[in-house]
C-alpha cells in the first residue's frame, strides 16, 4: 500500500450529489485522496484549504 502522504489528491466539484459521491467512491477505491464540493463556493474554499493536485470540475454550477 502506498504511503498516504504520497497519494495524489483530487477535488471533485459537482452539484449532482449522486454523481459527485459516486466519483469520489471510485477515486478513493483507486487510491486517491478525494475531497468533494457540491457548489462553487464550497469548491473555492476546498481548493484553498486542500490545494489538490487535480480538480474534476462541473463547469455548469448554479450561482457562479
Phi, psi and omega in degrees: 000138181287142175303129184299335179286345180262352182287145177287148179250143181230136172254120177262122179241112185202129180279347172276102187300320180299315179295314180300315181293322178294317177300317181297317179300313181295318180293320177296321178296332178276358174102008180271153168275131188230134169244150182234137173231139185257358174207171185296324181292319175297323182296316179298314180297317180294320179296321178291320183283320188266332187047063185293157176285333184211144175238126171262106193244123170286120185274357181253046183282133177293144176090347180230000000 
